[in-house]
Amino acid sequence: MKSKVFGRLIAYAITLLVTVQIGAAELYKLEHFGKVDTVAAAQETYTVAIKEITAKGGGTLHITDQTATAFNPYSAVQKKLSANSVTVIDTRGGKNRIVLPSLGYRIPDDPNGYGGVFLDRQINQDAINQDGANVNLRISNQVVKGLTSYFQPIKDYKLLPDGRMKVYPATMAGLNSGAVLTVMQGKGRIGSSGEFETPSSLQARVVDLGWDTAQRKGYIIFEKLSAAQKWGELTAMINKSTVSAAKIKDVIHCDGEIASTVSIEKKIYGQGDNFGVGMNYGYMGNIMSTGGDENGCAYTVDTWQLLNSFLGKVDSWNAEKSELIYSPDSTRVNTLGTSRPIINLNPKKWITSGHIKVMANNSSGDSAQGGYILGINVDWSPAVIGRAIAIDIPEEYCGTSEKGFWKHNLAGRKVRRWWRISDYQKTGNGEHRIWVERTRWNVNSKATPTLINENNYFKELSYIIAPCALVADVSDGIPSENKHEIKGAPMRAGVNDKRLIRLVPTGDTGTSIDFAVGDPIEQAIGPDPRHVVGYRVRHREANPTIMPSASFLSQNNGAYPIYAGLLITGPHDKMQIPSHNKYRSGVNIAASSDTAIEITGPTSDAAISLRNYQDNPQKIVWYNSKIQTEMYANDNGDLQLKGGALNVSGGQVVGVSGISSTGKKSFNLRGIDLAVKQGANNLEVKFDQPEPDSAYAVVVTPSWLTIVAVTEKTNTGFKIIFGTPAPVKAKLDWVLVR
């Protein structure tokens, strides 16, 4: 009972803090506005309460245990920042949850800032829950609709009689009815800030999305937000809005020793994996516990490309409204998102006849390369534009490596990489060619797919062309309860969820291959994303530095060696393509530098150590436009040069014990001023170190005029015959080359 009362006190303390923050003087209970015993009743009463409290100037709404357990409150909508609104405190079942208004309230010294709440907690008890992460504060920032990330050129447009604008954008991905974008007008240029800018712009709302059957491409209808503004020459449209779960502003106006903006002081006296960010990280125990493999990490990032996307069936389809309701047994509904297409997996609606070849020299997909997808024994038509194509062979599926993190999670599911077809052409000689849409900064509608296995370019490959439609709005499609995912749980919709997805119209809408009840569907993953950057530093310095600085500094102030200042590994997962390595480059220095790699500290073993691994010779390779030169140590430890010649540019070669043009070493280079006995007509030369065999050449230069011959060559020496006996003080020199 005490803990429950204490929880209530915390909730009301938080309520008081938030109430002071927003300036609201009133605290209301939801049940005072109507019935709350069922979800439907609570929803209706909630809508009334939000409206009435907002009209009174805003306030705080308390949801108590009298309200139906399954009711899920949502953020009260504010039309603009700082508008009167309602903050909701939900204390049902002892859970303390705050639902903030949709936008928030300006802080006087920061027009884009938000206030905060302080929470203190001490854990001092015999035990806590097993294998759990106990956090002091959970912030949920679920963005379902309203956020946009779009900046693309406008391909074509037409002013309609009613004053609205019909626009053909570079891509329909990322657009939805109701979205507001800035329409840039006039000739664009790169401004002083490095950003694209135009002479004028206006804001417009997307009021409709459609498909132009004649031109085989999508369009949107724009409506200006201000009638006073005039349409001009439309250039591009943009809305790069951002939302974050938390923001910290830390401004220092005086000298001082400043700790991290976010600072954690952490001491480890027991055992267990530990991660920290910007902290004083002290430890006394052994860190690693039984079965531990992570060690203590002061900073850790795990990036995952998620492959197990939405998978289900069509429950109903409204072609006129482009609204799809998926079946209750559909899975991974929590992964639904905009801009990725819904693929129709009904094989009766696919095109699979013949084969394709990806006619491209590399995986950039750039139209400047002149690549295309060639159809072999196919009967395509312009109707394929707007549909999706996938290469249907196992090594081009995602997550099919023999040993990998995805194998168990996918449970045999085929994760195909789907690209939307953006263009079709039938050449004069009857070839069928198609191109796909890819985004690399701007949209490229004359692109080719990037393949997982580079050896598959120009090969005949199986394929699927399937009907699809881009997702425009998932606000009524995701679960109303923001569930967390546990070990690959299927994540189905709840009984009260609408299960509705709004799609972008296509050329197949209303045709025989359109969506139909019972059709299996999936939402495609991004087929070729840019990989996540694990850690980035951007310098914008203007003055010289008084002392050396660095983007990354590793400094050992301890009394025992650290294994490595920088360690790059890849122990998990076999590669899907056996010829692929874990990294294209372990370290890539692409910027100009005075010295790319500089070693100034003392080294006890080697400044650079190259160790052969599983018959890998660890080559050093130089490239130029004409030749590739390699240098490496072979199995015998010999330093080999391949491709180019050794040119010392007038320098000297010293300390040489032998010269060989074969793979066998030579151990004897020359003899100088060898004394020859007066009257001798021969001389036997013995090597200091035996040669591998007698396959060598010897050049002899005596100090007197005579004919010489070299006979009886062995691996231990050779014999010289003189045509004229040696005079007094005779000498000779010899040089050996293998």
FENWOZI-V503102 format. One record per residue. SS is DSSP state (h for helix, s for strand, l for the rest). BURIAL is # if it has 16 or more other ideal C-beta (glycine too) atoms within 10 Angstrom, else .. D_LAST is the distance of its C-alpha to the last C-alpha in Angstrom with 1 decimal. Layout:
SS&BURIAL&D_LAST ; SS&BURIAL&D_LAST
This chain:
l&.&95.7 ; h&.&94.6 ; h&.&91.1 ; h&.&92.5 ; h&.&94.8 ; h&.&92.0 ; h&.&89.9 ; h&.&92.9 ; h&.&93.1 ; h&.&89.4 ; h&#&89.9 ; h&#&93.0 ; h&.&91.2 ; h&#&88.4 ; h&#&91.1 ; h&.&92.7 ; h&.&89.5 ; h&#&88.8 ; h&#&92.5 ; h&.&92.4 ; h&#&89.2 ; h&#&90.6 ; l&.&94.1 ; l&#&95.8 ; l&.&99.0 ; l&.&99.8 ; s&.&98.5 ; s&#&99.4 ; s&.&99.2 ; h&#&98.2 ; h&#&101.1 ; h&.&103.6 ; h&#&102.8 ; l&.&103.3 ; l&.&102.3 ; l&#&98.9 ; l&.&99.2 ; l&.&97.0 ; h&#&93.8 ; h&.&95.6 ; h&.&98.5 ; h&#&96.2 ; h&#&94.2 ; h&.&97.4 ; h&#&98.8 ; h&#&95.5 ; h&.&95.6 ; h&.&99.2 ; h&#&98.4 ; h&#&95.5 ; h&.&97.7 ; h&.&100.7 ; h&#&98.8 ; h&#&96.8 ; h&.&100.1 ; l&.&101.5 ; l&.&98.7 ; l&#&96.1 ; s&#&95.8 ; s&#&94.3 ; s&#&94.8 ; s&#&94.8 ; s&#&94.0 ; l&.&95.6 ; l&.&95.6 ; l&.&98.5 ; l&#&96.0 ; l&#&94.4 ; l&.&91.2 ; l&.&89.2 ; l&#&90.2 ; l&#&87.2 ; l&#&88.2 ; l&.&86.3 ; l&#&85.9 ; l&#&88.9 ; l&.&88.0 ; l&#&88.3 ; l&.&88.5 ; l&.&87.1 ; l&.&85.8 ; l&.&88.6 ; l&#&91.0 ; l&#&93.5 ; l&#&92.2 ; s&#&92.1 ; s&#&89.9 ; s&#&90.2 ; s&#&90.1 ; s&#&89.7 ; l&#&90.6 ; h&#&91.2 ; h&.&90.3 ; h&.&89.4 ; l&.&86.4 ; l&#&86.3 ; s&.&85.1 ; s&#&85.5 ; s&#&85.3 ; l&#&85.1 ; l&#&86.3 ; l&.&83.9 ; l&#&83.1 ; l&#&84.4 ; l&#&86.0 ; l&.&84.8 ; s&.&84.4 ; l&.&85.9 ; l&.&82.9 ; s&.&80.4 ; l&.&81.4 ; l&.&78.7 ; l&.&79.0 ; l&#&80.6 ; l&.&82.3 ; l&.&81.3 ; l&.&82.8 ; l&.&82.1 ; l&.&81.7 ; l&.&81.4 ; l&.&80.7 ; l&.&80.2 ; l&.&79.1 ; l&.&80.6 ; l&.&81.4 ; l&.&80.4 ; l&.&78.3 ; l&.&77.4 ; l&.&76.5 ; l&.&73.5 ; l&.&70.2 ; l&.&71.7 ; l&.&70.9 ; l&.&74.0 ; l&.&74.1 ; l&.&76.8 ; l&.&77.1 ; l&.&76.2 ; l&.&76.1 ; l&.&76.2 ; l&.&75.5 ; l&.&75.6 ; l&.&75.4 ; l&#&76.7 ; l&#&77.8 ; l&.&78.2 ; l&.&74.7 ; l&#&72.7 ; s&.&69.1 ; s&#&69.2 ; s&#&68.0 ; s&#&67.4 ; s&#&68.4 ; s&#&71.5 ; s&#&70.7 ; s&.&74.3 ; s&#&77.8 ; s&.&81.4 ; s&.&84.6 ; l&.&87.2 ; l&.&90.9 ; l&.&91.7 ; l&.&89.5 ; l&#&86.6 ; s&#&83.1 ; s&#&81.1 ; s&#&77.4 ; s&#&74.3 ; s&#&71.7 ; l&#&67.9 ; l&#&68.1 ; l&#&71.0 ; l&#&69.0 ; l&#&70.6 ; l&#&74.0 ; l&#&77.2 ; l&#&80.9 ; l&.&82.3 ; l&#&79.1 ; s&.&79.7 ; s&#&77.1 ; s&#&76.9 ; s&#&76.8 ; s&#&75.0 ; s&#&76.5 ; l&.&75.4 ; l&.&72.1 ; l&.&69.6 ; s&.&67.2 ; s&.&65.0 ; l&.&67.2 ; l&.&66.5 ; l&.&66.0 ; l&.&63.2 ; l&.&65.4 ; s&.&66.7 ; s&.&70.3 ; l&#&73.0 ; l&.&76.3 ; s&.&78.5 ; s&#&78.6 ; s&#&81.1 ; s&.&81.3 ; s&#&82.0 ; s&.&82.5 ; s&#&81.1 ; s&.&84.2 ; s&.&82.7 ; s&#&79.5 ; s&#&79.3 ; s&#&77.4 ; s&.&77.8 ; l&.&77.8 ; l&.&77.6 ; l&.&74.6 ; l&#&73.0 ; s&#&72.4 ; s&#&74.1 ; s&#&76.5 ; s&#&78.5 ; s&#&81.9 ; s&#&82.2 ; s&#&85.5 ; s&#&85.8 ; l&.&86.8 ; l&.&88.8 ; l&.&91.1 ; l&.&91.1 ; l&.&87.4 ; l&.&86.5 ; l&#&83.8 ; l&.&81.4 ; l&.&78.0 ; s&#&76.3 ; s&#&72.6 ; s&#&71.4 ; s&#&72.9 ; s&#&71.9 ; s&#&73.0 ; s&.&70.4 ; l&.&72.9 ; l&.&71.7 ; l&.&73.2 ; l&.&72.0 ; l&.&73.4 ; l&.&73.6 ; l&.&73.2 ; l&.&73.1 ; l&.&73.9 ; l&.&73.1 ; l&.&74.2 ; l&.&73.9 ; l&.&75.8 ; l&.&75.5 ; l&.&72.9 ; l&.&72.1 ; l&.&69.5 ; l&.&69.5 ; l&.&68.3 ; l&.&66.8 ; l&.&69.1 ; l&.&68.8 ; l&.&68.3 ; s&.&68.3 ; s&.&68.5 ; s&.&67.2 ; s&.&66.9 ; s&#&65.4 ; l&.&67.1 ; l&.&66.6 ; s&.&63.8 ; l&.&62.9 ; l&.&60.7 ; s&#&61.8 ; s&.&61.2 ; l&#&62.4 ; l&.&62.5 ; l&.&63.0 ; s&#&64.1 ; s&.&64.2 ; s&#&62.4 ; s&.&63.2 ; s&.&62.6 ; l&.&63.4 ; l&.&62.8 ; l&.&59.5 ; s&#&59.8 ; l&.&58.3 ; l&.&60.9 ; l&.&60.8 ; l&.&58.8 ; l&.&58.1 ; l&.&54.8 ; l&.&55.5 ; l&.&55.6 ; s&#&57.6 ; s&.&56.9 ; l&.&58.3 ; l&.&57.8 ; l&.&57.1 ; l&.&57.0 ; l&.&56.8 ; l&.&56.5 ; l&.&57.3 ; l&.&57.4 ; l&.&60.6 ; l&#&60.4 ; l&#&63.6 ; l&#&66.0 ; l&#&69.6 ; s&#&70.3 ; s&#&73.8 ; s&#&76.3 ; s&#&78.8 ; s&#&82.3 ; s&.&83.9 ; s&#&82.9 ; s&.&84.9 ; l&#&83.4 ; l&.&85.9 ; l&.&85.0 ; l&#&81.3 ; s&#&82.1 ; s&#&80.4 ; s&#&81.6 ; s&#&79.2 ; l&#&80.3 ; l&.&81.1 ; l&.&78.4 ; l&#&75.6 ; s&#&73.0 ; l&#&70.9 ; h&#&73.7 ; h&#&72.8 ; h&#&69.6 ; l&#&71.5 ; l&.&70.7 ; l&#&71.2 ; l&#&68.8 ; l&#&67.1 ; s&#&68.5 ; s&#&70.4 ; s&#&68.9 ; s&#&71.1 ; l&#&69.5 ; l&#&71.9 ; h&.&69.6 ; h&.&72.5 ; h&#&72.2 ; l&#&68.4 ; s&#&66.5 ; l&.&63.5 ; l&.&63.4 ; l&.&60.2 ; s&.&57.0 ; s&#&55.5 ; s&#&52.1 ; s&#&51.3 ; s&.&50.0 ; l&#&48.2 ; l&.&44.7 ; l&.&45.0 ; l&#&47.5 ; l&#&49.2 ; l&#&52.0 ; l&#&52.6 ; h&#&54.6 ; h&.&52.6 ; h&.&49.8 ; l&.&52.1 ; l&#&51.9 ; s&#&54.6 ; s&#&55.5 ; s&#&55.8 ; s&#&58.4 ; s&.&57.6 ; l&.&60.7 ; l&#&62.9 ; l&.&66.4 ; l&#&66.4 ; l&.&68.9 ; h&.&69.6 ; h&#&71.4 ; h&#&68.1 ; l&#&68.0 ; l&#&68.9 ; l&#&67.8 ; s&#&64.7 ; s&#&61.6 ; s&#&59.2 ; s&#&56.1 ; l&#&57.1 ; l&#&54.0 ; h&.&53.3 ; h&.&50.1 ; h&#&51.9 ; l&#&54.7 ; l&#&54.7 ; l&#&54.2 ; l&#&52.9 ; l&#&49.9 ; l&.&49.7 ; l&.&50.3 ; l&#&52.2 ; h&.&55.2 ; h&#&56.9 ; h&.&56.8 ; h&.&59.8 ; h&.&61.8 ; h&#&61.5 ; l&.&62.5 ; l&.&61.0 ; l&#&62.3 ; l&.&60.3 ; l&#&59.7 ; l&#&59.1 ; l&#&58.0 ; s&#&60.8 ; s&#&60.7 ; s&#&63.8 ; s&#&63.7 ; s&#&64.5 ; s&#&64.3 ; s&#&64.3 ; s&.&63.7 ; s&.&64.0 ; l&.&62.1 ; l&.&63.3 ; l&.&61.2 ; l&.&62.7 ; l&.&59.9 ; s&#&61.2 ; s&#&59.6 ; s&#&60.5 ; s&#&59.4 ; s&#&60.0 ; s&#&61.3 ; s&#&58.9 ; s&#&59.5 ; l&.&56.9 ; l&.&59.2 ; l&.&61.2 ; s&#&62.0 ; s&#&59.8 ; s&#&61.7 ; s&#&59.0 ; s&#&56.3 ; l&#&54.3 ; l&#&53.8 ; l&#&50.8 ; l&#&49.3 ; l&#&48.1 ; l&#&45.3 ; h&.&43.4 ; h&.&42.4 ; h&#&46.0 ; l&#&46.3 ; l&.&47.0 ; l&.&47.7 ; l&.&51.1 ; s&#&52.9 ; l&.&56.3 ; s&#&58.6 ; s&#&62.2 ; s&#&64.5 ; s&#&67.4 ; l&#&70.5 ; s&#&70.3 ; s&#&72.2 ; s&#&71.2 ; s&#&73.0 ; s&#&75.3 ; s&#&77.3 ; l&#&76.9 ; l&#&79.7 ; l&#&81.9 ; l&#&79.0 ; l&#&77.4 ; l&#&79.2 ; l&#&82.0 ; l&.&81.0 ; l&.&77.7 ; l&.&76.3 ; l&.&73.1 ; l&.&70.5 ; l&.&70.0 ; l&.&66.9 ; l&.&66.9 ; l&.&70.7 ; l&.&71.8 ; l&#&73.9 ; l&#&76.8 ; l&#&79.6 ; l&.&82.8 ; l&.&86.2 ; l&.&87.5 ; l&#&84.4 ; l&.&84.8 ; l&#&81.4 ; s&#&81.5 ; s&#&78.6 ; s&#&79.2 ; s&#&76.7 ; l&#&76.0 ; l&#&77.5 ; l&#&75.3 ; l&#&75.6 ; l&#&76.0 ; l&#&79.0 ; l&.&82.0 ; l&.&80.1 ; l&.&79.6 ; l&#&76.2 ; l&#&77.6 ; l&#&77.8 ; l&.&80.4 ; l&.&81.8 ; l&.&79.5 ; l&#&76.3 ; s&.&73.4 ; s&#&71.8 ; s&#&69.1 ; s&#&68.1 ; l&#&64.6 ; l&#&62.1 ; l&.&60.3 ; l&#&57.4 ; l&#&54.9 ; l&.&56.0 ; l&.&54.1 ; l&.&52.9 ; l&.&54.8 ; l&.&53.4 ; l&.&53.6 ; l&.&54.1 ; l&.&54.5 ; l&.&55.1 ; l&.&56.3 ; l&.&56.4 ; l&.&58.9 ; l&.&58.7 ; l&.&60.1 ; l&.&59.7 ; l&.&56.8 ; l&.&56.6 ; l&.&57.6 ; l&.&55.1 ; l&.&52.0 ; l&.&53.0 ; l&.&51.3 ; l&.&51.9 ; l&.&50.9 ; l&.&51.1 ; l&.&50.0 ; l&.&51.2 ; l&.&51.1 ; l&.&54.2 ; l&.&54.1 ; l&.&52.9 ; l&.&50.3 ; l&.&47.1 ; l&.&47.4 ; l&.&44.7 ; l&.&43.8 ; l&.&45.4 ; l&.&44.5 ; l&.&43.8 ; l&.&43.2 ; l&.&43.5 ; l&.&44.6 ; l&.&45.5 ; l&.&48.3 ; l&.&48.4 ; l&.&45.7 ; l&.&44.8 ; l&#&46.9 ; l&.&43.8 ; l&.&41.0 ; l&.&38.3 ; l&.&40.2 ; l&.&39.4 ; l&.&42.2 ; l&.&41.6 ; l&.&40.3 ; l&.&39.4 ; l&.&39.9 ; l&.&40.5 ; l&.&41.0 ; l&.&41.6 ; l&.&43.2 ; l&.&45.2 ; l&.&44.2 ; l&.&43.3 ; l&.&42.4 ; l&.&39.8 ; l&.&39.2 ; l&.&38.1 ; l&.&38.8 ; l&.&38.2 ; l&.&40.3 ; l&.&41.3 ; l&.&39.5 ; l&.&37.0 ; l&.&36.4 ; l&.&33.5 ; l&.&31.9 ; l&.&33.2 ; l&.&31.6 ; l&.&30.7 ; l&.&28.9 ; l&.&29.1 ; l&.&27.7 ; s&.&30.7 ; l&.&30.8 ; l&.&27.2 ; s&.&27.9 ; l&.&24.8 ; l&.&27.2 ; l&.&25.6 ; s&.&26.4 ; s&.&27.1 ; s&.&28.1 ; s&.&30.2 ; l&.&31.4 ; l&.&33.2 ; l&.&30.2 ; l&.&27.2 ; s&.&26.5 ; s&#&23.7 ; s&.&22.8 ; s&#&21.3 ; s&#&21.3 ; s&#&20.0 ; l&.&18.8 ; l&.&20.1 ; l&.&17.5 ; l&.&18.6 ; l&.&15.6 ; s&.&17.0 ; s&.&16.2 ; s&.&17.3 ; s&.&18.7 ; l&.&20.8 ; l&.&20.5 ; l&.&18.2 ; l&.&18.0 ; l&.&20.5 ; l&.&21.6 ; l&.&24.4 ; l&.&24.3 ; l&.&23.5 ; l&.&20.9 ; l&.&17.8 ; l&.&18.3 ; l&.&17.5 ; l&.&13.6 ; l&.&12.1 ; l&#&8.3 ; l&#&6.3 ; l&#&4.3 ; l&.&6.0 ; l&.&6.9 ; l&.&9.5 ; l&#&8.0 ; l&.&8.0 ; l&#&6.4 ; l&#&9.7 ; l&#&9.6 ; l&.&9.5 ; s&.&12.0 ; s&#&15.2 ; s&.&18.4 ; s&.&21.7 ; s&#&21.1 ; s&.&24.5 ; s&#&25.0 ; l&.&28.4 ; l&.&30.9 ; l&.&31.2 ; l&.&27.9 ; l&.&26.2 ; s&.&23.0 ; s&#&21.1 ; s&.&19.2 ; s&#&16.6 ; s&.&16.5 ; l&.&14.2 ; l&.&16.2 ; l&.&14.5 ; l&.&12.9 ; l&#&9.4 ; l&.&9.9 ; l&.&9.7 ; l&.&8.9 ; l&.&6.5 ; l&#&4.2 ; s&.&6.1 ; s&#&8.8 ; s&.&11.6 ; s&#&14.8 ; s&.&18.0 ; s&#&21.1 ; l&#&24.4 ; l&.&26.5 ; l&.&26.7 ; l&#&25.1 ; l&.&23.0 ; s&#&19.8 ; s&.&17.8 ; s&.&14.9 ; s&.&16.1 ; s&.&16.1 ; s&#&12.5 ; s&.&12.8 ; l&.&11.5 ; l&.&14.0 ; s&#&13.3 ; s&#&13.8 ; s&.&17.0 ; s&#&17.9 ; s&.&21.0 ; s&#&23.3 ; l&.&25.8 ; l&.&28.1 ; l&.&28.8 ; l&#&28.0 ; l&.&30.9 ; l&.&32.4 ; l&.&30.3 ; s&#&27.1 ; s&.&23.8 ; s&#&20.2 ; s&.&17.2 ; s&#&13.4 ; s&.&10.3 ; s&#&6.7 ; s&.&3.8 ; l&#&0.0
